[in-house]
Amino acid sequence: MFVDIGAGDETDSNTLFFERAMAWRGLCTGATPADAARLSATRGVPCVTFDPSTPGALAELLAGHGFAAVDYCAIESAAASALMAGLDSARFRLGVVTIRHAASDPQLPALMAEKGLRAGWPTRRGRYLPASRPAPPRPDFGDLRGVER
């Protein structure tokens, strides 16, 4: 199960992989009715209009669609802190969370820790994993000195 807040086009969508290659169910949101209609034309999951700046909006969205547990949540919004602050982590369980604008929000790491999530591996997006999940191993490329490129 996935939720994609501010779903992008097909060239930049992690959830599209889960939907098409893995047959996951999910939900995509767009900021405007036109965004939601554009998404509906290309996606096989419900696509709705969603304002992430509304307090408690993520909890209402999940409850309204009967999602108590979400395996993957992609947040493509600068309002990630507001979304996560209003989420009751006892009522809703999030697996992996990616946040596009995570680096620009210094409050986000502490807020995510309050929700039982910890920072994952560094990438261009903030990645948060359940605190109970072990940290992913760092790649070991061995000694690459002298290797032709």
GIBELCOR-V453421 format. One record per residue. N is the residue number from 1. RES is the residue in one small letter. SS is DSSP state (hx for helix, st for strand, lp for the rest). PHI is phi in radians with two decimals (999 if undefined). Layout:
n & res & ss & phi
N & RES & SS & PHI
N & RES & SS & PHI
This chain:
n & res & ss & phi
1 & m & lp & 999
2 & f & st & -2.29
3 & v & st & -2.32
4 & d & st & -2.06
5 & i & st & -1.51
6 & g & lp & 1.34
7 & a & lp & -0.95
8 & g & lp & -1.63
9 & d & lp & -1.35
10 & e & lp & -1.20
11 & t & lp & -1.48
12 & d & lp & -2.45
13 & s & lp & -2.46
14 & n & hx & -1.19
15 & t & hx & -1.21
16 & l & hx & -1.07
17 & f & hx & -1.05
18 & f & hx & -1.10
19 & e & hx & -1.19
20 & r & hx & -1.52
21 & a & lp & -1.51
22 & m & lp & -1.96
23 & a & lp & 1.02
24 & w & lp & -1.33
25 & r & lp & -1.60
26 & g & st & -3.05
27 & l & st & -2.60
28 & c & st & -2.03
29 & t & st & -2.20
30 & g & st & -2.18
31 & a & lp & -1.29
32 & t & lp & -2.26
33 & p & hx & -1.01
34 & a & hx & -1.14
35 & d & hx & -1.08
36 & a & hx & -1.11
37 & a & hx & -1.15
38 & r & hx & -1.08
39 & l & hx & -1.10
40 & s & hx & -1.05
41 & a & hx & -1.26
42 & t & hx & -2.05
43 & r & lp & -1.88
44 & g & lp & -1.79
45 & v & lp & -2.14
46 & p & st & -1.03
47 & c & st & -2.25
48 & v & st & -2.24
49 & t & st & -1.39
50 & f & lp & -2.63
51 & d & lp & -1.84
52 & p & lp & -1.24
53 & s & lp & -1.46
54 & t & lp & -1.30
55 & p & lp & -0.99
56 & g & lp & 1.32
57 & a & hx & -1.09
58 & l & hx & -1.15
59 & a & hx & -1.08
60 & e & hx & -1.12
61 & l & hx & -1.09
62 & l & hx & -1.11
63 & a & hx & -1.12
64 & g & hx & -1.12
65 & h & lp & -1.91
66 & g & lp & 1.24
67 & f & lp & -1.74
68 & a & lp & -1.61
69 & a & st & -2.30
70 & v & st & -2.22
71 & d & st & -1.26
72 & y & st & -2.45
73 & c & st & -2.15
74 & a & st & -1.80
75 & i & st & -2.03
76 & e & lp & -1.88
77 & s & lp & -2.53
78 & a & lp & -1.27
79 & a & lp & -1.62
80 & a & hx & -1.03
81 & s & hx & -1.08
82 & a & hx & -1.11
83 & l & hx & -1.10
84 & m & hx & -1.27
85 & a & hx & -1.08
86 & g & lp & -1.52
87 & l & lp & -1.69
88 & d & lp & -1.48
89 & s & lp & -1.24
90 & a & lp & -1.39
91 & r & lp & -1.62
92 & f & lp & -2.17
93 & r & st & -1.90
94 & l & st & -1.91
95 & g & st & -1.45
96 & v & st & -1.44
97 & v & st & -2.17
98 & t & st & -1.99
99 & i & st & -2.29
100 & r & lp & -1.08
101 & h & lp & -1.74
102 & a & hx & -1.08
103 & a & hx & -1.14
104 & s & hx & -1.53
105 & d & lp & -2.16
106 & p & lp & -1.16
107 & q & lp & -1.42
108 & l & hx & -1.07
109 & p & hx & -1.00
110 & a & hx & -1.16
111 & l & hx & -1.11
112 & m & hx & -1.14
113 & a & hx & -1.10
114 & e & hx & -1.06
115 & k & lp & -1.56
116 & g & lp & 1.46
117 & l & st & -2.05
118 & r & st & -2.22
119 & a & st & -1.12
120 & g & lp & -1.63
121 & w & lp & -1.49
122 & p & lp & -1.30
123 & t & lp & -2.57
124 & r & lp & -1.25
125 & r & lp & -1.96
126 & g & st & -1.28
127 & r & st & -2.10
128 & y & st & -2.15
129 & l & st & -2.12
130 & p & st & -0.99
131 & a & lp & -1.05
132 & s & lp & -1.37
133 & r & lp & -1.41
134 & p & lp & -1.11
135 & a & lp & -1.12
136 & p & lp & -1.17
137 & p & lp & -1.21
138 & r & lp & -1.40
139 & p & lp & -1.06
140 & d & lp & -1.98
141 & f & lp & -1.60
142 & g & lp & 1.19
143 & d & lp & -1.55
144 & l & lp & -1.67
145 & r & lp & -1.10
146 & g & lp & 1.45
147 & v & lp & -1.44
148 & e & lp & -1.19
149 & r & lp & -1.92
